[in-house]
Amino acid sequence: MPTPSTVILGTGSFAPSRIMTNDDLSRIVDTSDEWIRTRTGIRERRIAGPSEKASDLGVEAARRALTDAGLTPADIDLLVVATFTPDQPLPSCASLLQKKLGIPTRSACFDVNAACTGFLYALDVASAMIASGRYRRALVVGTEKLSEVVDWEDRTTCVLFGDGAGAAVIGASEEPDRGLLGCLLGCDGSSADLLCIPGGPRDPASPPGARSDRLQMKGREIFKLAVRCMDESARDILEQQHVRADQISLVIPHQANQRIIDAIAEYLELPADRFFVNVDRFGNTSAASIPIALDEARRAGRIKRGDLVLLVAFGAGLTYGSALLRW
């Protein structure tokens, strides 16, 4: 008997109401709208309030995904949360989401930390657990409050990130050639220092003048690796599934930088309109990036039944991955 595939039953997303434009940023750090737009494509990002935590953002996205799927929290027996900005070190963000949503206590709930590739890691793990037959329906959430971990005095990083959450409900399907066709994940830990939060304020790994309890990034090196890894991962999943690039209906890349997305489009020889982009409005929301974009694309009618959809991401770790879905 063939292993059942896993399909996305519903999606949802949520972003804080506060919008921080590039002009707003120029009032707190030495930058400008022109400087940010030409280098990243970002015009604005959402910033959570002091009382809003990653679990609060995730709850709203999860509720919308459940409503979209026509399900309730009682229908969920697996919750996987992708985040590197949880409310607190312990317990997991997933356990807090379980309580706030009212998901049954018999459910498995845990976090995954793969930074910007986190949603793909969580999706693959949840899909495998459903395929095992031990779980029926999973809620996969990517949620981040990056405004708490960026250095607001470092213009090379603080301009890039925003807060938000996205979610998907997945379940088993007996329909052939539908759902998650394949997923490839990878990590190159030898370059982990290129994008990291090294430690406490006295950590010797912190460069002079930098706060080691805040996100640090070597931008040029990360840009090159992001393009290479996302391009290779996309090509690998297409080869694995015997699919040509021109058969892809829509690519949903991690929303880190418009120039990275443009480079991937060029390497795959796909037109720009085959890519869904919202980095201009949200910035980089890490693990929330792909699920927010997926939800927006689906609700905008960019994804139709039978479409091949490619997800591809890159993040700290250095993690990377791709997933191919038949909608």
Contacts in CASP RR format, 6 or more apart in sequence:
PFRMAT RR
TARGET T0000
AUTHOR 0000-0000-0000
METHOD contacts of the structure
MODEL  1
MPTPSTVILGTGSFAPSRIMTNDDLSRIVDTSDEWIRTRTGIRERRIAGP
SEKASDLGVEAARRALTDAGLTPADIDLLVVATFTPDQPLPSCASLLQKK
LGIPTRSACFDVNAACTGFLYALDVASAMIASGRYRRALVVGTEKLSEVV
DWEDRTTCVLFGDGAGAAVIGASEEPDRGLLGCLLGCDGSSADLLCIPGG
PRDPASPPGARSDRLQMKGREIFKLAVRCMDESARDILEQQHVRADQISL
VIPHQANQRIIDAIAEYLELPADRFFVNVDRFGNTSAASIPIALDEARRA
GRIKRGDLVLLVAFGAGLTYGSALLRW
2 176 0 8 1.000
3 131 0 8 1.000
4 130 0 8 1.000
4 131 0 8 1.000
4 133 0 8 1.000
4 172 0 8 1.000
4 173 0 8 1.000
4 174 0 8 1.000
5 131 0 8 1.000
5 172 0 8 1.000
5 173 0 8 1.000
5 175 0 8 1.000
5 176 0 8 1.000
5 178 0 8 1.000
5 179 0 8 1.000
5 180 0 8 1.000
5 181 0 8 1.000
6 126 0 8 1.000
6 127 0 8 1.000
6 130 0 8 1.000
6 131 0 8 1.000
6 170 0 8 1.000
6 171 0 8 1.000
6 172 0 8 1.000
6 173 0 8 1.000
6 179 0 8 1.000
6 180 0 8 1.000
7 170 0 8 1.000
7 171 0 8 1.000
7 172 0 8 1.000
7 173 0 8 1.000
7 175 0 8 1.000
7 178 0 8 1.000
7 179 0 8 1.000
7 180 0 8 1.000
8 168 0 8 1.000
8 169 0 8 1.000
8 170 0 8 1.000
8 179 0 8 1.000
8 325 0 8 1.000
8 327 0 8 1.000
9 68 0 8 1.000
9 69 0 8 1.000
9 70 0 8 1.000
9 71 0 8 1.000
9 137 0 8 1.000
9 169 0 8 1.000
9 170 0 8 1.000
9 171 0 8 1.000
10 65 0 8 1.000
10 66 0 8 1.000
10 68 0 8 1.000
10 69 0 8 1.000
10 70 0 8 1.000
10 168 0 8 1.000
10 169 0 8 1.000
11 64 0 8 1.000
11 65 0 8 1.000
11 68 0 8 1.000
11 166 0 8 1.000
11 167 0 8 1.000
11 168 0 8 1.000
11 169 0 8 1.000
11 291 0 8 1.000
11 294 0 8 1.000
11 295 0 8 1.000
11 298 0 8 1.000
11 299 0 8 1.000
12 61 0 8 1.000
12 62 0 8 1.000
12 64 0 8 1.000
12 65 0 8 1.000
12 68 0 8 1.000
12 166 0 8 1.000
12 167 0 8 1.000
12 168 0 8 1.000
12 291 0 8 1.000
12 295 0 8 1.000
13 61 0 8 1.000
13 64 0 8 1.000
13 164 0 8 1.000
13 165 0 8 1.000
13 166 0 8 1.000
13 167 0 8 1.000
13 288 0 8 1.000
13 291 0 8 1.000
13 292 0 8 1.000
13 295 0 8 1.000
13 296 0 8 1.000
14 57 0 8 1.000
14 58 0 8 1.000
14 60 0 8 1.000
14 61 0 8 1.000
14 64 0 8 1.000
14 164 0 8 1.000
14 165 0 8 1.000
14 166 0 8 1.000
15 46 0 8 1.000
15 57 0 8 1.000
15 163 0 8 1.000
15 164 0 8 1.000
15 165 0 8 1.000
15 282 0 8 1.000
15 285 0 8 1.000
15 292 0 8 1.000
16 46 0 8 1.000
16 47 0 8 1.000
16 48 0 8 1.000
16 49 0 8 1.000
16 52 0 8 1.000
16 57 0 8 1.000
16 163 0 8 1.000
16 164 0 8 1.000
17 46 0 8 1.000
18 46 0 8 1.000
18 47 0 8 1.000
18 48 0 8 1.000
18 49 0 8 1.000
19 44 0 8 1.000
19 45 0 8 1.000
19 46 0 8 1.000
19 47 0 8 1.000
20 44 0 8 1.000
20 45 0 8 1.000
20 46 0 8 1.000
20 47 0 8 1.000
20 162 0 8 1.000
21 33 0 8 1.000
21 43 0 8 1.000
21 44 0 8 1.000
22 31 0 8 1.000
22 32 0 8 1.000
22 33 0 8 1.000
22 36 0 8 1.000
22 37 0 8 1.000
22 42 0 8 1.000
22 43 0 8 1.000
22 44 0 8 1.000
22 159 0 8 1.000
23 33 0 8 1.000
25 31 0 8 1.000
25 36 0 8 1.000
25 158 0 8 1.000
25 159 0 8 1.000
26 32 0 8 1.000
26 33 0 8 1.000
28 152 0 8 1.000
29 152 0 8 1.000
29 153 0 8 1.000
29 154 0 8 1.000
29 155 0 8 1.000
29 158 0 8 1.000
29 159 0 8 1.000
30 155 0 8 1.000
31 155 0 8 1.000
31 159 0 8 1.000
33 43 0 8 1.000
36 42 0 8 1.000
36 43 0 8 1.000
36 159 0 8 1.000
37 43 0 8 1.000
39 257 0 8 1.000
39 259 0 8 1.000
40 159 0 8 1.000
40 160 0 8 1.000
40 257 0 8 1.000
40 258 0 8 1.000
40 259 0 8 1.000
40 279 0 8 1.000
40 283 0 8 1.000
41 257 0 8 1.000
41 258 0 8 1.000
41 259 0 8 1.000
41 279 0 8 1.000
41 280 0 8 1.000
42 159 0 8 1.000
42 160 0 8 1.000
42 258 0 8 1.000
42 279 0 8 1.000
42 280 0 8 1.000
42 283 0 8 1.000
42 284 0 8 1.000
43 280 0 8 1.000
43 281 0 8 1.000
44 280 0 8 1.000
44 281 0 8 1.000
44 283 0 8 1.000
45 161 0 8 1.000
45 162 0 8 1.000
45 163 0 8 1.000
45 281 0 8 1.000
45 282 0 8 1.000
45 283 0 8 1.000
45 285 0 8 1.000
46 162 0 8 1.000
46 163 0 8 1.000
46 164 0 8 1.000
46 282 0 8 1.000
47 147 0 8 1.000
47 162 0 8 1.000
47 163 0 8 1.000
48 56 0 8 1.000
48 57 0 8 1.000
48 145 0 8 1.000
48 147 0 8 1.000
48 163 0 8 1.000
48 164 0 8 1.000
52 145 0 8 1.000
52 163 0 8 1.000
53 87 0 8 1.000
53 145 0 8 1.000
54 83 0 8 1.000
54 85 0 8 1.000
54 86 0 8 1.000
54 87 0 8 1.000
54 93 0 8 1.000
54 143 0 8 1.000
54 144 0 8 1.000
54 145 0 8 1.000
54 165 0 8 1.000
55 86 0 8 1.000
55 87 0 8 1.000
55 93 0 8 1.000
55 96 0 8 1.000
55 97 0 8 1.000
55 100 0 8 1.000
55 143 0 8 1.000
56 100 0 8 1.000
57 143 0 8 1.000
57 144 0 8 1.000
57 145 0 8 1.000
57 163 0 8 1.000
57 164 0 8 1.000
57 165 0 8 1.000
57 288 0 8 1.000
58 81 0 8 1.000
58 97 0 8 1.000
58 141 0 8 1.000
58 142 0 8 1.000
58 143 0 8 1.000
58 164 0 8 1.000
58 165 0 8 1.000
58 166 0 8 1.000
58 167 0 8 1.000
59 97 0 8 1.000
59 100 0 8 1.000
59 101 0 8 1.000
60 165 0 8 1.000
61 141 0 8 1.000
61 142 0 8 1.000
61 143 0 8 1.000
61 164 0 8 1.000
61 165 0 8 1.000
61 166 0 8 1.000
61 167 0 8 1.000
61 288 0 8 1.000
61 291 0 8 1.000
61 292 0 8 1.000
61 295 0 8 1.000
62 97 0 8 1.000
62 101 0 8 1.000
62 139 0 8 1.000
62 141 0 8 1.000
62 165 0 8 1.000
62 167 0 8 1.000
63 101 0 8 1.000
64 167 0 8 1.000
64 295 0 8 1.000
65 139 0 8 1.000
65 166 0 8 1.000
65 167 0 8 1.000
65 168 0 8 1.000
65 169 0 8 1.000
65 295 0 8 1.000
66 72 0 8 1.000
66 73 0 8 1.000
66 75 0 8 1.000
66 76 0 8 1.000
66 101 0 8 1.000
66 139 0 8 1.000
66 169 0 8 1.000
68 169 0 8 1.000
69 169 0 8 1.000
71 137 0 8 1.000
71 169 0 8 1.000
73 101 0 8 1.000
73 102 0 8 1.000
73 103 0 8 1.000
73 104 0 8 1.000
74 102 0 8 1.000
74 103 0 8 1.000
74 104 0 8 1.000
75 136 0 8 1.000
75 137 0 8 1.000
76 101 0 8 1.000
76 103 0 8 1.000
76 104 0 8 1.000
76 107 0 8 1.000
76 137 0 8 1.000
76 138 0 8 1.000
76 139 0 8 1.000
76 169 0 8 1.000
77 104 0 8 1.000
77 106 0 8 1.000
77 107 0 8 1.000
77 108 0 8 1.000
77 135 0 8 1.000
77 136 0 8 1.000
77 137 0 8 1.000
77 138 0 8 1.000
78 107 0 8 1.000
78 108 0 8 1.000
78 109 0 8 1.000
78 126 0 8 1.000
78 129 0 8 1.000
78 130 0 8 1.000
78 135 0 8 1.000
78 137 0 8 1.000
78 138 0 8 1.000
78 139 0 8 1.000
79 94 0 8 1.000
79 97 0 8 1.000
79 98 0 8 1.000
79 103 0 8 1.000
79 107 0 8 1.000
79 108 0 8 1.000
79 109 0 8 1.000
79 110 0 8 1.000
79 138 0 8 1.000
79 139 0 8 1.000
79 141 0 8 1.000
80 94 0 8 1.000
80 109 0 8 1.000
80 110 0 8 1.000
80 111 0 8 1.000
80 112 0 8 1.000
80 122 0 8 1.000
80 125 0 8 1.000
80 126 0 8 1.000
80 138 0 8 1.000
80 139 0 8 1.000
80 140 0 8 1.000
80 141 0 8 1.000
81 92 0 8 1.000
81 93 0 8 1.000
81 94 0 8 1.000
81 97 0 8 1.000
81 109 0 8 1.000
81 110 0 8 1.000
81 111 0 8 1.000
81 112 0 8 1.000
81 122 0 8 1.000
81 141 0 8 1.000
81 142 0 8 1.000
81 143 0 8 1.000
82 111 0 8 1.000
82 112 0 8 1.000
82 113 0 8 1.000
82 114 0 8 1.000
82 118 0 8 1.000
82 119 0 8 1.000
82 121 0 8 1.000
82 122 0 8 1.000
82 140 0 8 1.000
82 141 0 8 1.000
82 142 0 8 1.000
82 143 0 8 1.000
82 287 0 8 1.000
83 93 0 8 1.000
83 111 0 8 1.000
83 112 0 8 1.000
83 113 0 8 1.000
83 142 0 8 1.000
83 143 0 8 1.000
83 144 0 8 1.000
83 286 0 8 1.000
83 287 0 8 1.000
84 113 0 8 1.000
84 115 0 8 1.000
84 144 0 8 1.000
84 286 0 8 1.000
84 287 0 8 1.000
84 316 0 8 1.000
85 144 0 8 1.000
85 145 0 8 1.000
85 146 0 8 1.000
85 148 0 8 1.000
85 149 0 8 1.000
85 286 0 8 1.000
86 92 0 8 1.000
86 93 0 8 1.000
86 111 0 8 1.000
87 93 0 8 1.000
87 96 0 8 1.000
92 109 0 8 1.000
92 110 0 8 1.000
92 111 0 8 1.000
93 111 0 8 1.000
93 143 0 8 1.000
94 109 0 8 1.000
94 110 0 8 1.000
94 111 0 8 1.000
94 141 0 8 1.000
95 109 0 8 1.000
97 103 0 8 1.000
97 109 0 8 1.000
97 141 0 8 1.000
98 105 0 8 1.000
98 107 0 8 1.000
98 109 0 8 1.000
101 139 0 8 1.000
103 109 0 8 1.000
103 139 0 8 1.000
108 129 0 8 1.000
108 135 0 8 1.000
112 118 0 8 1.000
112 121 0 8 1.000
112 122 0 8 1.000
112 125 0 8 1.000
114 120 0 8 1.000
114 121 0 8 1.000
114 122 0 8 1.000
114 185 0 8 1.000
114 187 0 8 1.000
114 287 0 8 1.000
114 315 0 8 1.000
114 317 0 8 1.000
114 319 0 8 1.000
115 195 0 8 1.000
115 286 0 8 1.000
115 287 0 8 1.000
115 315 0 8 1.000
115 316 0 8 1.000
115 317 0 8 1.000
115 319 0 8 1.000
116 254 0 8 1.000
116 256 0 8 1.000
116 284 0 8 1.000
116 286 0 8 1.000
116 287 0 8 1.000
116 289 0 8 1.000
116 313 0 8 1.000
116 314 0 8 1.000
116 315 0 8 1.000
116 316 0 8 1.000
116 319 0 8 1.000
117 185 0 8 1.000
117 254 0 8 1.000
117 287 0 8 1.000
117 313 0 8 1.000
117 314 0 8 1.000
117 315 0 8 1.000
117 319 0 8 1.000
117 320 0 8 1.000
117 321 0 8 1.000
118 142 0 8 1.000
118 286 0 8 1.000
118 287 0 8 1.000
118 313 0 8 1.000
118 319 0 8 1.000
119 140 0 8 1.000
119 142 0 8 1.000
119 166 0 8 1.000
119 287 0 8 1.000
119 288 0 8 1.000
119 289 0 8 1.000
119 290 0 8 1.000
119 291 0 8 1.000
119 313 0 8 1.000
120 183 0 8 1.000
120 185 0 8 1.000
120 290 0 8 1.000
120 311 0 8 1.000
120 313 0 8 1.000
120 321 0 8 1.000
120 322 0 8 1.000
120 323 0 8 1.000
121 185 0 8 1.000
121 319 0 8 1.000
122 140 0 8 1.000
122 141 0 8 1.000
122 142 0 8 1.000
122 287 0 8 1.000
123 140 0 8 1.000
123 168 0 8 1.000
123 170 0 8 1.000
123 180 0 8 1.000
123 183 0 8 1.000
123 323 0 8 1.000
124 180 0 8 1.000
124 183 0 8 1.000
124 185 0 8 1.000
124 323 0 8 1.000
126 135 0 8 1.000
126 138 0 8 1.000
126 140 0 8 1.000
126 170 0 8 1.000
127 138 0 8 1.000
127 170 0 8 1.000
127 180 0 8 1.000
127 183 0 8 1.000
129 135 0 8 1.000
129 138 0 8 1.000
130 136 0 8 1.000
130 137 0 8 1.000
130 138 0 8 1.000
130 170 0 8 1.000
130 171 0 8 1.000
130 172 0 8 1.000
131 172 0 8 1.000
133 172 0 8 1.000
136 171 0 8 1.000
136 172 0 8 1.000
137 169 0 8 1.000
137 170 0 8 1.000
137 171 0 8 1.000
138 169 0 8 1.000
138 170 0 8 1.000
138 171 0 8 1.000
139 167 0 8 1.000
139 168 0 8 1.000
139 169 0 8 1.000
140 167 0 8 1.000
140 168 0 8 1.000
140 169 0 8 1.000
140 170 0 8 1.000
140 291 0 8 1.000
141 165 0 8 1.000
141 166 0 8 1.000
141 167 0 8 1.000
141 291 0 8 1.000
142 165 0 8 1.000
142 166 0 8 1.000
142 167 0 8 1.000
142 287 0 8 1.000
142 288 0 8 1.000
142 291 0 8 1.000
143 164 0 8 1.000
143 165 0 8 1.000
143 166 0 8 1.000
143 287 0 8 1.000
143 288 0 8 1.000
144 162 0 8 1.000
144 163 0 8 1.000
144 164 0 8 1.000
144 165 0 8 1.000
144 285 0 8 1.000
144 286 0 8 1.000
144 287 0 8 1.000
144 288 0 8 1.000
145 163 0 8 1.000
145 164 0 8 1.000
146 161 0 8 1.000
146 162 0 8 1.000
146 163 0 8 1.000
146 215 0 8 1.000
146 284 0 8 1.000
146 285 0 8 1.000
146 286 0 8 1.000
147 161 0 8 1.000
147 162 0 8 1.000
147 163 0 8 1.000
149 197 0 8 1.000
149 214 0 8 1.000
149 215 0 8 1.000
150 157 0 8 1.000
150 158 0 8 1.000
150 160 0 8 1.000
150 161 0 8 1.000
150 214 0 8 1.000
150 215 0 8 1.000
151 157 0 8 1.000
151 158 0 8 1.000
151 210 0 8 1.000
151 211 0 8 1.000
151 214 0 8 1.000
151 215 0 8 1.000
151 216 0 8 1.000
152 158 0 8 1.000
154 210 0 8 1.000
154 214 0 8 1.000
154 216 0 8 1.000
156 217 0 8 1.000
156 219 0 8 1.000
157 215 0 8 1.000
157 216 0 8 1.000
157 217 0 8 1.000
160 256 0 8 1.000
160 257 0 8 1.000
160 283 0 8 1.000
160 284 0 8 1.000
161 215 0 8 1.000
161 283 0 8 1.000
161 284 0 8 1.000
161 285 0 8 1.000
161 286 0 8 1.000
162 282 0 8 1.000
162 283 0 8 1.000
162 284 0 8 1.000
162 285 0 8 1.000
163 285 0 8 1.000
163 288 0 8 1.000
164 282 0 8 1.000
164 285 0 8 1.000
164 288 0 8 1.000
164 292 0 8 1.000
165 288 0 8 1.000
165 291 0 8 1.000
165 292 0 8 1.000
166 288 0 8 1.000
166 291 0 8 1.000
166 292 0 8 1.000
166 294 0 8 1.000
166 295 0 8 1.000
167 291 0 8 1.000
167 295 0 8 1.000
168 291 0 8 1.000
168 294 0 8 1.000
168 295 0 8 1.000
170 180 0 8 1.000
173 179 0 8 1.000
177 326 0 8 1.000
178 306 0 8 1.000
178 326 0 8 1.000
178 327 0 8 1.000
179 325 0 8 1.000
179 326 0 8 1.000
179 327 0 8 1.000
180 323 0 8 1.000
180 324 0 8 1.000
180 325 0 8 1.000
181 241 0 8 1.000
181 324 0 8 1.000
181 325 0 8 1.000
181 326 0 8 1.000
182 237 0 8 1.000
182 240 0 8 1.000
182 241 0 8 1.000
182 323 0 8 1.000
182 324 0 8 1.000
183 237 0 8 1.000
183 321 0 8 1.000
183 322 0 8 1.000
183 323 0 8 1.000
183 324 0 8 1.000
184 233 0 8 1.000
184 236 0 8 1.000
184 237 0 8 1.000
184 240 0 8 1.000
184 321 0 8 1.000
184 322 0 8 1.000
184 323 0 8 1.000
185 319 0 8 1.000
185 320 0 8 1.000
185 321 0 8 1.000
186 233 0 8 1.000
186 319 0 8 1.000
186 320 0 8 1.000
186 321 0 8 1.000
187 317 0 8 1.000
187 318 0 8 1.000
187 319 0 8 1.000
187 320 0 8 1.000
188 225 0 8 1.000
188 229 0 8 1.000
188 317 0 8 1.000
188 318 0 8 1.000
188 320 0 8 1.000
189 317 0 8 1.000
189 318 0 8 1.000
191 221 0 8 1.000
191 225 0 8 1.000
191 317 0 8 1.000
191 318 0 8 1.000
192 316 0 8 1.000
192 317 0 8 1.000
192 318 0 8 1.000
193 205 0 8 1.000
193 218 0 8 1.000
194 217 0 8 1.000
194 218 0 8 1.000
194 219 0 8 1.000
194 221 0 8 1.000
194 222 0 8 1.000
194 225 0 8 1.000
194 318 0 8 1.000
195 215 0 8 1.000
195 216 0 8 1.000
195 217 0 8 1.000
195 218 0 8 1.000
195 222 0 8 1.000
195 315 0 8 1.000
195 316 0 8 1.000
195 317 0 8 1.000
195 318 0 8 1.000
196 215 0 8 1.000
196 216 0 8 1.000
196 316 0 8 1.000
196 317 0 8 1.000
197 212 0 8 1.000
197 213 0 8 1.000
197 214 0 8 1.000
197 215 0 8 1.000
197 216 0 8 1.000
198 205 0 8 1.000
198 206 0 8 1.000
198 212 0 8 1.000
198 216 0 8 1.000
199 205 0 8 1.000
199 206 0 8 1.000
199 212 0 8 1.000
199 213 0 8 1.000
200 206 0 8 1.000
200 212 0 8 1.000
200 213 0 8 1.000
201 211 0 8 1.000
201 212 0 8 1.000
201 213 0 8 1.000
202 212 0 8 1.000
203 212 0 8 1.000
205 212 0 8 1.000
206 212 0 8 1.000
206 216 0 8 1.000
207 216 0 8 1.000
210 216 0 8 1.000
223 257 0 8 1.000
223 259 0 8 1.000
223 260 0 8 1.000
225 314 0 8 1.000
225 318 0 8 1.000
226 256 0 8 1.000
226 257 0 8 1.000
226 260 0 8 1.000
226 314 0 8 1.000
226 315 0 8 1.000
227 260 0 8 1.000
227 263 0 8 1.000
227 264 0 8 1.000
227 267 0 8 1.000
229 314 0 8 1.000
229 318 0 8 1.000
229 320 0 8 1.000
229 321 0 8 1.000
230 253 0 8 1.000
230 254 0 8 1.000
230 260 0 8 1.000
230 264 0 8 1.000
230 312 0 8 1.000
230 313 0 8 1.000
230 314 0 8 1.000
230 320 0 8 1.000
230 321 0 8 1.000
230 322 0 8 1.000
231 263 0 8 1.000
231 264 0 8 1.000
231 267 0 8 1.000
231 268 0 8 1.000
233 312 0 8 1.000
233 314 0 8 1.000
233 320 0 8 1.000
233 321 0 8 1.000
233 322 0 8 1.000
234 245 0 8 1.000
234 251 0 8 1.000
234 264 0 8 1.000
234 268 0 8 1.000
234 310 0 8 1.000
234 312 0 8 1.000
234 322 0 8 1.000
235 268 0 8 1.000
236 322 0 8 1.000
237 310 0 8 1.000
237 312 0 8 1.000
237 322 0 8 1.000
237 323 0 8 1.000
237 324 0 8 1.000
238 244 0 8 1.000
238 245 0 8 1.000
238 248 0 8 1.000
238 310 0 8 1.000
238 324 0 8 1.000
241 324 0 8 1.000
243 308 0 8 1.000
243 324 0 8 1.000
245 268 0 8 1.000
245 269 0 8 1.000
245 270 0 8 1.000
246 269 0 8 1.000
246 270 0 8 1.000
247 308 0 8 1.000
248 270 0 8 1.000
248 274 0 8 1.000
248 308 0 8 1.000
248 309 0 8 1.000
248 310 0 8 1.000
249 274 0 8 1.000
249 303 0 8 1.000
249 304 0 8 1.000
249 306 0 8 1.000
249 307 0 8 1.000
249 308 0 8 1.000
249 309 0 8 1.000
249 327 0 8 1.000
250 274 0 8 1.000
250 275 0 8 1.000
250 276 0 8 1.000
250 297 0 8 1.000
250 302 0 8 1.000
250 303 0 8 1.000
250 307 0 8 1.000
250 309 0 8 1.000
250 310 0 8 1.000
251 264 0 8 1.000
251 265 0 8 1.000
251 268 0 8 1.000
251 270 0 8 1.000
251 274 0 8 1.000
251 275 0 8 1.000
251 276 0 8 1.000
251 309 0 8 1.000
251 310 0 8 1.000
251 311 0 8 1.000
251 312 0 8 1.000
252 275 0 8 1.000
252 276 0 8 1.000
252 290 0 8 1.000
252 293 0 8 1.000
252 294 0 8 1.000
252 297 0 8 1.000
252 309 0 8 1.000
252 310 0 8 1.000
252 311 0 8 1.000
252 312 0 8 1.000
253 260 0 8 1.000
253 261 0 8 1.000
253 264 0 8 1.000
253 275 0 8 1.000
253 290 0 8 1.000
253 311 0 8 1.000
253 312 0 8 1.000
253 313 0 8 1.000
254 284 0 8 1.000
254 289 0 8 1.000
254 290 0 8 1.000
254 312 0 8 1.000
254 313 0 8 1.000
254 314 0 8 1.000
254 315 0 8 1.000
255 261 0 8 1.000
255 277 0 8 1.000
255 278 0 8 1.000
255 279 0 8 1.000
255 282 0 8 1.000
255 283 0 8 1.000
255 284 0 8 1.000
255 285 0 8 1.000
255 289 0 8 1.000
255 290 0 8 1.000
255 292 0 8 1.000
255 293 0 8 1.000
256 279 0 8 1.000
256 284 0 8 1.000
256 289 0 8 1.000
256 314 0 8 1.000
256 315 0 8 1.000
257 279 0 8 1.000
257 284 0 8 1.000
258 277 0 8 1.000
258 279 0 8 1.000
258 280 0 8 1.000
261 275 0 8 1.000
261 277 0 8 1.000
261 279 0 8 1.000
262 272 0 8 1.000
264 275 0 8 1.000
264 312 0 8 1.000
265 271 0 8 1.000
265 272 0 8 1.000
265 274 0 8 1.000
265 275 0 8 1.000
276 293 0 8 1.000
276 296 0 8 1.000
276 297 0 8 1.000
276 302 0 8 1.000
277 293 0 8 1.000
278 292 0 8 1.000
278 293 0 8 1.000
278 296 0 8 1.000
282 289 0 8 1.000
282 292 0 8 1.000
285 292 0 8 1.000
286 315 0 8 1.000
289 313 0 8 1.000
290 311 0 8 1.000
290 313 0 8 1.000
294 309 0 8 1.000
294 311 0 8 1.000
297 303 0 8 1.000
303 309 0 8 1.000
303 327 0 8 1.000
304 327 0 8 1.000
305 327 0 8 1.000
306 326 0 8 1.000
306 327 0 8 1.000
307 326 0 8 1.000
307 327 0 8 1.000
308 324 0 8 1.000
308 325 0 8 1.000
308 326 0 8 1.000
308 327 0 8 1.000
309 324 0 8 1.000
309 325 0 8 1.000
309 326 0 8 1.000
309 327 0 8 1.000
310 322 0 8 1.000
310 323 0 8 1.000
310 324 0 8 1.000
311 322 0 8 1.000
311 323 0 8 1.000
311 324 0 8 1.000
311 325 0 8 1.000
312 321 0 8 1.000
312 322 0 8 1.000
312 323 0 8 1.000
313 319 0 8 1.000
313 320 0 8 1.000
313 321 0 8 1.000
313 322 0 8 1.000
314 320 0 8 1.000
314 321 0 8 1.000
END
